[in-house]
């Protein structure tokens, strides 16, 4: 066959092969499997069962926590009149526990995790968010310590000036941080996995909440301002003092009551105030003042014994009013009174320690045990050596 005809035949063969290949059906991209009608129907049935069970539980829990609040109010009134408090002034049953079916996951939802229960959806800001708010609303960035040990030494000096001895301070630090926590550790994030969310906005060695930081500024702001202005002058310290004045003024925009300050602390502007705890000048003073204020609270109300670290921790953990209620409780009552009497519902449900050790006697005992163990950790030893 001449060369011309061989080339023509080869060209025709290639065209036929190309046409045949194009005619073959092409594989389609895989689509995610769609939820079947049966799966959706089953999800709706299980969601209805969950909603009914949760509604019944929530109604029972709401009634329980309303009774806790009423009893707390009555105890406060009795103490104000100088009357003795008895077992009848406490709720003696444990809080109801949800025992129904779990909330099902919507098969059509991209996120396959069940949403959190409604009462647990209060947003908790992270430290980066608090720092951003401080810059935006107060033009403030905390002056960080050169090292963790520097912050501990400043904290020890502030505690000594407030009359708090090393044993009390170290054991409270040990309980709150496991004896390892840093000055900028946020609640729930010590040794946490990447992506973990904080349990609360509490920060630092004795885990102050935003609400208490605002309370200290509203009540004693000028004292903290004087402490800053007495330091060697610098442009940075002048800016810090100006920001502190703005924060003090902000804290006084509502009555100095826990409920009002708590709401203020939930605002983005309130988040920014919490960054004072990270400042090497102001943070140690605020935290030291929290502990000394609790000691003074007990003394002013007639507590004459020497506060143990576990008792001081009750004041720090629950707030001074509820903590005082605990430390003045007769020994015979402590094994019978549930810890729920001293917390708000949300705080109780987020605190695994008080739920597990759910009477006053058990909570005091586990607090001492944990303090003993955590006081041997490196961070606690460093704090003890800072005094």
C-alpha positions as CSV (number, residue, x, y, z in Angstrom):
1,X,0.0,0.0,0.0
2,X,1.4,3.4,-1.0
3,X,2.5,5.6,1.8
4,X,-0.3,8.1,1.1
5,X,-3.0,5.5,1.6
6,X,-1.4,4.1,4.8
7,X,-1.3,7.6,6.3
8,X,-5.0,8.2,5.4
9,X,-6.1,4.9,6.9
10,X,-4.2,5.7,10.1
11,X,-5.9,9.1,10.3
12,X,-9.4,7.6,9.8
13,X,-8.7,5.0,12.5
14,X,-7.6,7.6,15.1
15,X,-10.8,9.7,14.3
16,X,-13.0,6.6,14.9
17,X,-11.3,5.8,18.2
18,X,-11.7,9.4,19.4
19,X,-15.4,9.4,18.4
20,X,-15.9,6.1,20.2
21,X,-14.2,7.4,23.4
22,X,-16.3,10.6,23.4
23,X,-19.5,8.5,23.0
24,X,-18.7,6.5,26.3
25,X,-20.7,7.8,29.3
26,X,-18.5,10.0,31.5
27,X,-18.4,9.3,35.3
28,X,-20.5,11.8,37.3
29,X,-19.0,13.5,40.3
30,X,-20.2,11.8,43.5
31,X,-23.0,13.6,45.3
32,X,-23.3,13.4,49.1
33,X,-26.1,10.9,50.0
34,X,-29.3,12.7,50.7
35,X,-31.3,12.0,53.8
36,X,-34.1,9.6,53.1
37,X,-37.7,10.5,53.9
38,X,-37.6,7.7,56.5
39,X,-34.6,9.2,58.2
40,X,-36.2,12.6,58.4
41,X,-39.5,11.2,59.7
42,X,-37.6,9.2,62.3
43,X,-35.7,12.3,63.3
44,X,-38.9,14.2,63.8
45,X,-40.5,11.5,65.9
46,X,-37.4,11.4,68.1
47,X,-37.2,15.2,68.3
48,X,-40.8,15.2,69.5
49,X,-40.1,12.6,72.2
50,X,-37.0,14.6,73.3
51,X,-38.9,17.9,73.4
52,X,-41.6,16.4,75.6
53,X,-39.1,14.8,78.0
54,X,-37.0,17.9,78.2
55,X,-40.0,20.2,78.7
56,X,-41.1,18.0,81.7
57,X,-37.6,18.0,83.1
58,X,-37.1,21.8,82.6
59,X,-40.4,22.6,84.3
60,X,-39.3,20.5,87.3
61,X,-35.8,22.0,87.3
62,X,-37.2,25.6,87.0
63,X,-39.4,25.0,90.0
64,X,-36.5,23.6,92.0
65,X,-34.2,26.5,91.3
66,X,-37.0,29.0,92.1
67,X,-37.3,27.3,95.5
68,X,-33.5,27.6,96.0
69,X,-33.7,31.3,95.3
70,X,-36.7,31.8,97.6
71,X,-34.9,29.9,100.5
72,X,-31.8,31.9,100.0
73,X,-33.8,35.1,100.2
74,X,-35.4,33.9,103.4
75,X,-32.1,33.0,105.0
76,X,-30.7,36.4,104.2
77,X,-33.7,38.1,105.8
78,X,-33.4,35.9,108.9
79,X,-29.7,36.7,109.3
80,X,-30.5,40.4,108.9
81,X,-32.9,40.1,111.8
82,X,-30.4,38.2,113.9
83,X,-32.4,34.9,113.8
84,X,-30.8,31.5,113.7
85,X,-30.9,29.5,110.4
86,X,-32.2,25.9,110.5
87,X,-32.3,22.9,108.1
88,X,-35.8,24.0,107.1
89,X,-34.2,27.1,105.5
90,X,-32.5,25.0,102.8
91,X,-33.7,22.9,100.0
92,X,-32.7,19.4,101.1
93,X,-33.2,17.5,97.9
94,X,-30.7,17.3,95.0
95,X,-31.5,19.1,91.8
96,X,-33.5,17.0,89.2
97,X,-31.3,15.4,86.5
98,X,-32.5,15.0,82.9
99,X,-32.9,11.2,82.3
100,X,-34.9,11.3,79.0
101,X,-33.7,10.5,75.5
102,X,-30.8,12.6,74.0
103,X,-31.6,15.3,71.6
104,X,-31.4,13.7,68.1
105,X,-29.2,15.1,65.4
106,X,-30.9,16.5,62.3
107,X,-29.8,14.2,59.4
108,X,-30.0,17.1,57.0
109,X,-27.8,19.5,59.1
110,X,-24.2,20.0,58.0
111,X,-23.1,20.0,61.7
112,X,-23.9,16.6,63.1
113,X,-23.5,17.7,66.7
114,X,-26.7,18.2,68.8
115,X,-27.2,21.9,69.9
116,X,-26.6,22.8,73.5
117,X,-29.6,22.9,75.8
118,X,-31.3,26.3,75.9
119,X,-30.3,27.3,79.4
120,X,-26.6,26.7,78.5
121,X,-26.3,29.1,75.5
122,X,-24.9,32.1,77.3
123,X,-21.9,33.2,75.2
124,X,-18.5,33.0,76.9
125,X,-15.9,35.4,75.4
126,X,-12.3,34.2,74.9
127,X,-9.3,36.2,75.9
128,X,-8.6,37.4,72.3
129,X,-12.1,38.7,72.1
130,X,-11.7,40.5,75.4
131,X,-8.4,42.0,74.2
132,X,-10.1,43.3,71.0
133,X,-12.9,44.8,73.1
134,X,-10.4,46.5,75.4
135,X,-8.7,48.1,72.4
136,X,-12.0,49.2,70.8
137,X,-13.8,50.6,73.8
138,X,-11.0,51.7,76.2
139,X,-7.9,52.0,74.0
140,X,-6.2,49.6,76.3
141,X,-3.7,46.8,75.9
142,X,-2.5,45.2,79.1
143,X,1.2,45.4,79.9
144,X,2.3,41.8,80.1
145,X,4.9,40.5,82.6
146,X,8.3,39.6,81.4
147,X,7.8,36.1,82.8
148,X,5.3,34.1,84.8
149,X,7.5,34.3,87.8
150,X,7.4,38.1,87.6
151,X,3.6,38.1,87.8
152,X,3.7,35.6,90.7
153,X,6.1,37.9,92.6
154,X,3.9,40.9,92.0
155,X,0.9,38.9,93.2
156,X,2.7,37.8,96.3
157,X,3.7,41.4,97.2
158,X,0.1,42.5,96.7
159,X,-1.2,39.7,98.9
160,X,1.3,40.5,101.6
161,X,0.2,44.1,101.6
162,X,-3.5,42.9,102.0
163,X,-2.6,40.7,104.9
164,X,-3.1,37.4,103.1
165,X,-0.6,34.8,104.1
166,X,1.2,32.5,101.7
167,X,-0.6,29.3,102.8
168,X,-4.1,30.7,102.0
169,X,-3.0,32.2,98.7
170,X,-1.1,29.1,97.5
171,X,-3.9,26.7,98.4
172,X,-6.6,28.8,96.7
173,X,-4.3,29.1,93.6
174,X,-3.7,25.3,93.7
175,X,-7.5,24.6,93.8
176,X,-8.4,27.0,91.1
177,X,-5.6,26.1,88.7
178,X,-4.5,22.7,89.7
179,X,-1.2,24.2,90.9
180,X,-0.1,24.7,87.3
181,X,-2.1,27.7,86.0
182,X,-0.6,30.8,84.4
183,X,-1.7,34.4,85.1
184,X,-3.6,34.4,81.8
185,X,-5.4,31.0,82.1
186,X,-9.1,31.2,81.4
187,X,-11.6,28.8,83.1
188,X,-11.8,25.4,81.4
189,X,-8.7,26.0,79.2
190,X,-5.9,24.7,81.4
191,X,-4.3,21.9,79.4
192,X,-7.3,21.9,77.1
193,X,-7.3,20.4,73.6
194,X,-7.0,22.8,70.6
195,X,-10.4,24.3,69.8
196,X,-11.8,23.9,73.3
197,X,-14.1,26.6,74.5
198,X,-13.8,28.3,77.9
199,X,-16.3,27.5,80.6
200,X,-16.6,31.1,81.9
201,X,-14.8,34.4,81.5
202,X,-13.0,33.8,84.8
203,X,-9.2,34.5,84.5
204,X,-6.1,34.3,86.6
205,X,-4.8,32.7,89.8
206,X,-8.0,32.9,91.7
207,X,-10.3,33.0,88.6
208,X,-12.1,36.3,88.9
209,X,-15.3,36.7,86.9
210,X,-15.9,39.9,84.8
211,X,-18.7,40.7,87.3
212,X,-16.4,40.8,90.2
213,X,-13.8,42.8,88.3
214,X,-16.5,45.4,87.5
215,X,-17.5,45.3,91.2
216,X,-14.0,46.1,92.4
217,X,-13.7,49.0,89.9
218,X,-17.1,50.4,90.9
219,X,-16.4,50.1,94.6
220,X,-12.7,50.9,94.9
221,X,-11.6,52.2,91.5
222,X,-9.7,55.2,92.9
223,X,-7.5,53.0,94.9
224,X,-6.3,51.1,91.9
225,X,-5.9,54.3,90.0
226,X,-3.7,55.7,92.7
227,X,-1.6,52.6,92.7
228,X,-0.9,53.0,88.9
229,X,-0.2,56.8,89.2
230,X,2.3,56.1,92.0
231,X,4.4,53.9,89.7
232,X,7.4,55.5,87.9
233,X,5.9,57.7,85.2
234,X,6.0,56.7,81.5
235,X,3.9,57.3,78.4
236,X,2.6,53.7,78.7
237,X,1.5,54.2,82.3
238,X,-0.2,57.5,81.5
239,X,-2.2,55.7,78.8
240,X,-3.0,52.9,81.2
241,X,-4.3,55.4,83.8
242,X,-6.5,57.1,81.2
243,X,-7.9,53.7,80.2
244,X,-8.4,52.7,83.8
245,X,-10.4,55.9,84.4
246,X,-12.7,55.0,81.4
247,X,-13.2,51.5,82.8
248,X,-14.0,52.8,86.3
249,X,-16.6,55.2,84.8
250,X,-18.1,52.4,82.7
251,X,-18.4,50.1,85.8
252,X,-20.4,52.9,87.5
253,X,-23.0,53.2,84.7
254,X,-25.2,50.7,86.6
255,X,-25.9,50.1,90.3
256,X,-23.2,48.3,92.1
257,X,-25.3,45.1,92.5
258,X,-24.4,41.7,91.2
259,X,-27.3,41.3,88.8
260,X,-26.7,44.7,87.2
261,X,-22.9,44.2,86.9
262,X,-23.4,40.7,85.6
263,X,-25.5,42.1,82.7
264,X,-22.9,44.8,82.1
265,X,-20.2,42.1,81.9
266,X,-22.0,40.3,79.2
267,X,-21.6,43.3,76.8
268,X,-18.7,43.6,74.4
269,X,-17.6,46.7,76.3
270,X,-17.7,44.7,79.6
271,X,-15.5,42.1,78.1
272,X,-12.7,44.6,77.7
273,X,-12.6,45.4,81.4
274,X,-11.5,41.8,82.2
275,X,-8.2,42.4,80.4
276,X,-7.0,44.4,83.5
277,X,-6.3,41.0,85.1
278,X,-3.6,40.4,82.5
279,X,-1.8,43.6,83.3
280,X,1.4,43.2,85.3
281,X,0.6,46.4,87.4
282,X,-3.2,46.1,87.9
283,X,-3.9,42.3,87.6
284,X,-2.1,41.3,90.9
285,X,-3.8,44.1,92.8
286,X,-7.3,43.1,91.7
287,X,-6.8,39.5,92.5
288,X,-5.2,40.2,95.9
289,X,-8.0,42.5,96.7
290,X,-10.6,39.9,95.9
291,X,-9.2,37.5,98.5
292,X,-8.7,40.2,101.2
293,X,-12.3,41.5,100.6
294,X,-13.6,38.0,101.3
295,X,-11.7,37.8,104.5
296,X,-13.0,41.3,105.6
297,X,-16.5,40.3,104.6
298,X,-16.4,37.3,107.0
299,X,-14.8,39.4,109.8
300,X,-17.3,42.2,109.5
301,X,-20.2,39.7,109.9
302,X,-18.8,38.3,113.1
303,X,-16.7,35.4,112.0
304,X,-14.0,35.1,114.6
305,X,-12.2,31.9,113.7
306,X,-9.1,31.7,111.5
307,X,-10.4,31.1,107.9
308,X,-9.0,27.9,106.4
309,X,-8.0,27.9,102.8
310,X,-11.0,25.7,102.0
311,X,-13.3,28.1,103.7
312,X,-11.8,31.1,101.9
313,X,-12.3,29.1,98.7
314,X,-16.0,28.8,99.4
315,X,-16.2,32.6,99.6
316,X,-14.1,32.9,96.4
317,X,-16.1,30.2,94.6
318,X,-19.7,31.0,95.5
319,X,-19.5,34.7,96.3
320,X,-19.1,36.2,99.7
321,X,-22.7,35.9,100.7
322,X,-23.2,32.2,99.9
323,X,-19.7,31.3,101.0
324,X,-20.3,32.9,104.4
325,X,-23.5,30.8,104.6
326,X,-21.4,27.7,104.1
327,X,-18.6,28.5,106.6
328,X,-20.9,29.4,109.4
329,X,-23.1,26.3,109.0
330,X,-23.0,24.0,112.0
331,X,-21.1,20.7,111.4
332,X,-24.2,18.6,112.0
333,X,-26.0,20.2,109.1
334,X,-23.2,20.1,106.5
335,X,-23.8,16.5,105.5
336,X,-27.4,17.1,104.8
337,X,-27.4,20.4,102.9
338,X,-26.9,20.1,99.1
339,X,-24.4,22.4,97.4
340,X,-27.1,23.6,95.0
341,X,-28.3,25.9,97.7
342,X,-25.4,28.2,97.1
343,X,-25.4,28.6,93.3
344,X,-27.4,29.8,90.4
345,X,-28.7,27.1,88.1
346,X,-26.3,27.8,85.3
347,X,-23.2,28.0,87.5
348,X,-24.1,24.8,89.3
349,X,-24.7,22.8,86.1
350,X,-21.4,23.9,84.6
351,X,-19.4,23.0,87.7
352,X,-18.6,19.3,87.8
353,X,-17.0,19.5,91.3
354,X,-20.0,20.8,93.1
355,X,-22.3,18.5,91.2
356,X,-20.3,15.4,92.1
357,X,-19.5,16.4,95.7
358,X,-23.0,17.6,96.3
359,X,-23.2,18.3,100.0
360,X,-21.5,21.0,102.0
361,X,-19.4,18.4,103.9
362,X,-18.3,16.6,100.7
363,X,-17.4,19.9,98.9
364,X,-15.3,21.1,101.8
365,X,-13.5,17.7,102.1
366,X,-12.7,17.5,98.3
367,X,-11.5,21.1,98.3
368,X,-9.0,20.3,101.0
369,X,-7.9,17.1,99.3
370,X,-7.4,18.8,96.0
371,X,-5.5,21.7,97.6
372,X,-3.2,19.2,99.3
373,X,-2.3,17.5,96.0
374,X,-2.1,20.6,93.8
375,X,0.0,22.5,96.3
376,X,2.9,20.2,95.3
377,X,2.8,21.2,91.7
378,X,5.5,23.5,90.2
379,X,3.3,26.5,89.8
380,X,2.1,26.4,93.4
381,X,5.7,25.9,94.6
382,X,6.8,28.9,92.6
383,X,4.0,31.0,94.2
384,X,5.0,29.9,97.7
385,X,8.6,30.8,97.0
386,X,7.5,34.3,95.8
387,X,6.5,35.4,99.3
